[in-house]
Amino acid sequence: MKKPPARIGFLVKTFPRLSETFILNEILGLQTMGWSLQIYSLKRPVEEPVHPGVACVRAPARYVPSLRPAGSWLDPLKALAAHAVLIAKRPATYGAAAWRYFTQTRAARVKEFVQAGWLAADLERKGITHLHAHFANAPTAVAEIVHWLTGIPFSFTAHAKDIYTTDERDLARRMEAATATLTCTAFNARHLRQIAGAKATVELAYHGIDTHRFTAIRAKDQAGDETGMPVVLTVGRFSEKKGLEDLICACALLRNRGVRFRCVMVGYGALEDRLKELRSELGLETVISMPGRLAQPQVIEQFRRAAVFALPCVVLDNGDRDGIPNVLLESMAAGVPVVTTDVSGIAEVVTDGETGWLVKPHDPLMLADAIAYVLSHGSESVRVAANARERVEREFSLAASAQRVHDKLLAAVLHETAQAWKAEDAPALRGEPTT
């Protein structure tokens, strides 16, 4: 295995964030493979449980200041000082970058340009020669501006909402400028290649999970709540694209049929009040519990008790959707049968009747039927869950994911180095004097 470059910048929206374990997993994987990372976060984390894996991150995290004080009242001064340095060093380059951003970007924001200036100065000061961003929207917009200001090359990973809610012209330009574009589903990769054409390199790099944390669970041995009642589990942010209203309606149908079960909805988010109102309207307060935010050890305990995991994802009118939710991979690794929908890249890991069950989005009746089938067909559920566990261990482990990202990032960085050497040697090769 080739040695990773000395150090790269790793730019994210918020670090750490409980709902973005895929980013934490990637950092830990690259760290294990010898990468030296400098993590940059555009936002400071909110108060929430912290994933235990954060304690294992050796890479320091720096929070990018903007004009709005977040961590310190000095933040705006730091940001403006960095811009002053850039203007003094390369006034023409600075002016060209500002003009390009504010005239070419469809949703240009002063905040992104301000943060990019501070980040550009910090990368140059630390000698970091490559920047990798997660999410195709704000982080990659900042990375692109940094590239214009400094010439530092960048790559990025596109995920789900950021792909389908970002202007396609901005996406195409960023993909063309980036050394490499990574994405976490084949569905996304096809979509991005259609936008970029032959002008960009789009690579598939599935997210991975720490399978050892989940395959140790023997969910079937201890499934059920304290009373032995079968548990239908879901975990995730309470957002519209998760389809949780459909799950609540499906629970009402199951209750009306006399099916024995209890539903546990772990999570938080903007839709929480609406979900609780629907639960109350349907008289399901004693059937559905909502314990709120849980850290991963507590989520693992929920997997241990679950008889089926349900996540009826949908596509919103604005195009927002999930890719392959990490929580699906986690439940499959834990040996919990999954019922979900054929949205985006989910069918790349869940094959109907083989590694789980797929239903139509926005179809509570079909969802209820599938959950009832899993609960009443124990031997088949065990077989399908075993297939699912094997697929995740083989294709979606943390090691496999880290290797994919390692190889693609390393190829991009080595290509950049070769191009830089070629540019430096060009005058000598032509017999021209060098400076």
C-alpha positions in Angstrom: 0.0 0.0 0.0 1.4 3.4 -1.0 2.1 5.8 1.8 -0.5 8.6 2.3 0.6 12.2 1.8 2.0 14.0 4.8 -1.2 15.9 5.6 -4.5 17.0 4.1 -7.3 19.3 5.2 -10.6 17.6 5.9 -13.5 20.0 5.7 -17.0 19.2 7.1 -20.1 21.2 8.1 -20.1 20.3 11.8 -17.8 18.1 13.8 -18.6 16.1 15.8 -22.2 15.4 14.9 -24.2 12.4 16.2 -26.2 11.9 13.0 -23.0 11.8 10.8 -21.3 8.7 12.0 -20.2 8.1 8.4 -17.8 11.0 8.5 -16.5 9.9 11.9 -16.0 6.4 10.5 -14.1 7.7 7.5 -11.8 9.8 9.7 -11.0 6.8 11.9 -10.5 4.6 8.9 -8.1 7.0 7.2 -6.3 7.6 10.5 -5.7 3.8 10.9 -4.3 3.8 7.4 -1.7 6.4 8.3 -3.3 9.6 7.0 -2.5 12.8 8.9 -5.6 14.9 8.9 -6.4 18.5 9.9 -10.1 18.6 10.5 -11.9 21.9 9.8 -15.5 22.5 10.7 -17.7 25.3 9.4 -20.0 25.1 12.4 -19.6 24.3 16.1 -21.5 21.2 17.4 -24.7 21.7 19.3 -25.2 20.1 22.7 -26.0 16.4 22.0 -24.7 13.0 23.0 -21.2 12.3 21.5 -20.4 9.2 19.7 -17.7 7.2 21.7 -15.5 7.0 18.6 -14.8 10.7 18.8 -12.5 10.0 21.7 -10.3 8.0 19.3 -9.8 10.8 16.8 -6.2 12.0 16.8 -6.7 14.7 14.2 -7.2 18.1 15.7 -10.4 20.0 14.9 -10.4 23.7 14.1 -13.6 25.7 13.8 -13.6 28.1 10.8 -14.6 31.6 12.0 -17.0 33.9 10.2 -18.4 37.4 10.6 -21.0 36.1 13.2 -19.3 35.3 16.5 -19.9 31.7 17.5 -17.0 30.5 19.6 -15.4 33.9 20.4 -16.1 37.6 19.8 -12.7 37.6 18.1 -13.9 35.4 15.3 -14.9 38.2 13.0 -11.6 39.9 13.5 -9.7 36.7 12.7 -11.7 36.2 9.5 -11.2 39.8 8.3 -7.5 39.7 9.2 -7.0 36.6 7.1 -8.7 38.4 4.1 -6.4 41.4 4.6 -3.4 39.1 4.4 -4.7 37.5 1.2 -5.4 40.8 -0.4 -1.9 42.1 0.5 -0.2 39.0 -0.9 -2.2 38.5 -4.2 -4.7 41.4 -4.8 -5.5 40.4 -8.4 -6.1 36.7 -7.5 -8.3 37.8 -4.5 -10.3 40.1 -6.7 -10.7 37.4 -9.4 -11.9 34.8 -6.9 -14.5 37.2 -5.4 -15.8 38.1 -8.8 -16.0 34.4 -9.9 -17.8 33.4 -6.7 -20.4 36.2 -6.6 -21.1 36.2 -10.3 -21.0 32.4 -11.0 -22.5 30.8 -7.9 -26.3 30.7 -8.0 -26.7 30.8 -4.2 -23.6 32.8 -3.3 -23.3 33.7 0.4 -21.0 36.2 2.0 -20.5 33.8 4.9 -19.0 31.1 2.6 -16.5 33.6 1.1 -15.5 34.9 4.5 -14.9 31.5 5.8 -13.0 30.5 2.7 -10.6 33.4 3.2 -9.7 32.3 6.7 -9.3 28.7 5.7 -7.1 29.6 2.7 -4.8 31.5 4.9 -4.7 28.7 7.5 -4.0 26.0 4.9 -1.1 28.0 3.5 0.3 28.7 6.9 0.2 25.0 7.8 1.6 23.8 4.5 -1.5 21.7 3.7 -1.5 21.0 0.0 -4.9 19.3 -0.5 -8.4 19.9 0.8 -11.1 17.3 0.9 -14.7 18.4 1.7 -17.7 16.5 2.8 -21.1 17.5 1.2 -21.4 19.2 -2.2 -23.0 22.4 -0.9 -21.5 24.8 1.6 -18.2 22.8 2.4 -17.4 22.3 -1.3 -18.4 25.9 -2.1 -15.8 26.9 0.5 -13.2 24.5 -0.9 -13.7 25.8 -4.4 -13.2 29.4 -3.2 -10.0 28.3 -1.4 -8.8 26.8 -4.7 -9.4 30.1 -6.5 -7.6 32.0 -3.8 -4.6 29.8 -3.4 -4.5 27.2 -6.1 -4.7 24.4 -3.5 -6.4 21.5 -5.2 -9.5 19.9 -3.7 -11.7 16.9 -3.8 -15.1 16.3 -2.2 -17.6 13.6 -1.2 -21.3 14.2 -2.3 -23.9 12.5 -0.2 -27.7 12.9 -0.6 -29.6 16.2 0.0 -26.5 18.2 -0.9 -26.6 16.6 -4.4 -30.3 17.0 -5.2 -30.9 20.5 -3.7 -27.8 22.2 -5.1 -28.0 24.0 -8.5 -26.7 21.6 -11.2 -24.6 24.3 -12.8 -22.7 24.8 -9.5 -22.4 21.1 -9.1 -21.0 20.7 -12.6 -18.5 23.5 -12.1 -17.3 22.1 -8.8 -16.9 18.6 -10.1 -14.9 19.9 -13.1 -12.6 21.9 -10.8 -12.1 19.1 -8.3 -9.4 16.5 -8.6 -12.0 13.8 -7.7 -15.6 13.6 -6.7 -16.6 10.7 -4.4 -20.1 9.7 -3.7 -21.7 7.0 -1.5 -24.1 5.2 -3.8 -24.1 4.1 -7.4 -27.4 5.9 -7.9 -25.7 9.2 -6.9 -22.7 8.4 -9.2 -24.9 7.9 -12.2 -26.8 11.1 -11.5 -23.6 13.1 -11.0 -22.0 11.7 -14.2 -25.0 12.8 -16.2 -24.6 16.4 -14.8 -20.8 16.5 -15.3 -20.4 14.6 -18.5 -16.8 13.8 -19.4 -15.4 16.8 -17.6 -15.2 15.3 -14.1 -14.0 12.2 -12.3 -16.8 10.7 -10.2 -15.9 7.7 -8.0 -18.1 5.4 -6.0 -17.1 5.0 -2.4 -19.6 3.3 -0.2 -19.7 4.4 3.5 -18.7 1.8 6.0 -19.5 1.0 9.6 -17.6 -0.5 12.4 -19.2 -3.9 11.9 -17.6 -5.4 15.1 -19.7 -3.1 17.3 -22.9 -4.6 15.8 -22.1 -8.1 14.7 -21.5 -8.9 18.4 -25.2 -8.5 19.0 -27.4 -11.5 19.0 -30.6 -9.7 18.5 -32.7 -12.9 18.1 -31.5 -14.2 21.5 -32.8 -11.2 23.5 -35.4 -9.7 21.1 -38.4 -8.0 22.7 -39.0 -5.4 25.4 -39.2 -6.1 29.1 -42.5 -8.0 28.7 -41.3 -10.0 25.7 -43.4 -7.9 23.3 -41.8 -7.8 19.7 -40.2 -4.4 19.0 -40.4 -2.5 15.7 -37.5 -0.1 15.8 -36.5 3.0 13.8 -33.6 5.3 14.4 -32.8 8.6 12.7 -33.4 12.3 12.5 -37.1 13.2 12.6 -37.1 14.7 9.1 -39.7 14.4 6.4 -37.5 12.3 4.1 -37.4 9.4 6.6 -41.1 8.7 6.0 -41.9 8.3 9.7 -45.5 9.5 9.4 -46.0 6.5 7.2 -44.6 4.3 9.9 -46.9 5.7 12.5 -49.9 5.1 10.2 -48.6 1.5 9.6 -48.5 1.0 13.4 -52.2 2.1 13.6 -53.0 -0.5 10.9 -51.1 -3.2 12.8 -52.8 -2.3 16.1 -56.2 -2.5 14.5 -55.4 -6.0 13.2 -54.5 -7.1 16.7 -50.8 -7.7 16.0 -48.7 -7.8 19.1 -45.8 -5.3 19.0 -44.4 -2.1 20.3 -42.7 0.5 18.2 -39.6 2.5 19.4 -38.7 5.6 17.4 -35.3 6.9 18.4 -34.3 10.3 17.2 -34.9 14.0 17.2 -35.5 16.8 14.8 -37.9 19.4 13.3 -40.7 16.9 12.7 -40.9 15.7 16.3 -44.0 17.7 17.4 -45.8 16.7 14.2 -45.0 13.0 14.8 -46.2 13.2 18.4 -49.4 14.9 17.4 -50.1 12.1 14.8 -49.3 9.5 17.4 -51.9 11.1 19.7 -54.5 11.5 17.0 -54.3 7.8 16.3 -54.3 6.8 19.9 -50.9 5.2 19.8 -49.3 6.7 22.9 -49.0 3.3 24.6 -47.8 1.6 21.4 -45.1 4.0 20.2 -42.4 5.4 22.4 -40.0 8.2 21.5 -37.0 8.2 23.8 -35.3 11.1 22.1 -31.6 11.3 21.2 -29.5 8.3 22.1 -25.7 7.7 21.9 -24.5 4.7 20.0 -24.2 2.3 23.0 -27.9 3.0 23.8 -28.8 2.5 20.1 -27.0 -0.8 20.1 -29.1 -1.9 23.1 -32.2 -1.0 21.1 -31.0 -3.2 18.2 -30.6 -6.0 20.7 -34.2 -5.9 21.5 -35.6 -5.3 18.0 -37.5 -7.9 16.0 -37.7 -5.7 12.9 -36.1 -2.4 11.8 -38.3 -0.1 9.7 -37.2 2.9 7.8 -39.7 4.0 5.0 -37.6 6.7 3.3 -39.2 8.9 0.7 -38.2 11.5 -1.9 -39.3 15.1 -1.2 -40.7 17.5 -3.8 -37.4 19.4 -3.8 -35.4 16.3 -4.6 -34.1 15.8 -1.0 -33.6 12.1 -0.2 -31.3 9.7 1.7 -28.5 7.8 0.1 -27.9 4.6 2.0 -28.7 5.5 5.6 -25.9 4.2 7.9 -28.5 3.0 10.4 -29.8 0.5 7.8 -26.2 -0.9 7.6 -26.0 -1.0 11.4 -29.3 -2.8 11.8 -28.3 -5.4 9.2 -24.9 -5.9 10.8 -26.8 -6.4 14.1 -28.9 -9.2 12.6 -32.1 -7.3 12.7 -34.4 -7.8 9.7 -35.0 -4.6 7.8 -38.1 -3.2 6.1 -37.4 -0.1 4.0 -38.2 1.5 0.6 -36.5 1.4 -2.8 -35.3 5.0 -2.7 -32.0 6.3 -4.0 -29.2 3.7 -3.2 -31.0 1.6 -0.7 -31.6 -1.2 -3.2 -27.8 -1.5 -3.6 -27.7 -3.1 -0.1 -31.2 -4.3 0.5 -32.4 -6.9 -2.0 -36.1 -7.7 -1.5 -36.6 -11.1 0.1 -32.8 -11.8 0.2 -31.3 -9.2 2.6 -34.5 -7.4 3.7 -37.9 -6.3 2.4 -38.6 -3.3 0.1 -41.9 -1.5 0.0 -43.2 1.4 -2.0 -42.7 4.9 -0.5 -45.8 6.6 0.9 -47.6 3.3 1.3 -48.4 2.6 5.0 -50.6 -0.4 4.1 -47.7 -2.2 2.2 -45.4 -1.2 5.1 -47.7 -2.7 7.7 -48.0 -5.9 5.6 -44.2 -6.3 5.4 -43.7 -5.7 9.1 -46.5 -8.2 10.0 -44.8 -10.7 7.6 -41.5 -10.4 9.3 -43.0 -10.7 12.8 -44.9 -13.9 11.8 -42.2 -15.7 9.7 -39.5 -16.2 12.2 -37.3 -18.7 10.3 -37.4 -16.7 7.1 -36.6 -13.6 9.0 -33.6 -15.2 10.6 -32.3 -16.4 7.1 -32.7 -13.0 5.5 -31.1 -11.3 8.5 -28.1 -13.6 8.2 -27.8 -12.8 4.5 -27.9 -9.1 5.4 -25.2 -9.4 8.0 -22.9 -11.3 5.6 -23.4 -8.6 2.9 -22.6 -5.8 5.2 -19.5 -7.5 6.7 -18.3 -8.2 3.1 -19.0 -4.9 1.4 -19.7 -2.2 3.9 -17.1 -2.7 6.7 -15.1 0.2 8.0 -11.9 -1.3 6.6 -13.4 -1.8 3.1 -14.8 1.8 3.1 -11.5 3.3 4.3 -9.6 1.4 1.7 -11.8 2.7 -1.1 -11.5 6.3 0.1 -7.8 5.9 0.8 -7.2 4.6 -2.8 -9.2 7.3 -4.5 -7.9 10.2 -2.4 -4.3 8.9 -2.8 -4.7 8.6 -6.5 -6.0 12.2 -6.7 -3.2 13.6 -4.6 -0.5 11.7 -6.5 -1.9 13.0 -9.8 -1.8 16.5 -8.4 1.8 16.0 -7.4 2.8 14.7 -10.8 1.1 17.6 -12.5 2.9 20.0 -10.2 6.3 18.4 -11.0 5.5 18.4 -14.7 4.7 22.1 -14.6 7.9 22.9 -12.7 10.0 20.8 -15.0 8.4 22.1 -18.2 10.7 25.1 -18.7 13.8 23.0 -18.3 12.5 20.3 -20.7 12.0 23.0 -23.3 15.5 24.4 -22.7 14.2 27.5 -21.1 15.9 29.2 -18.1 14.3 28.4 -14.7 13.9 30.9 -11.8 
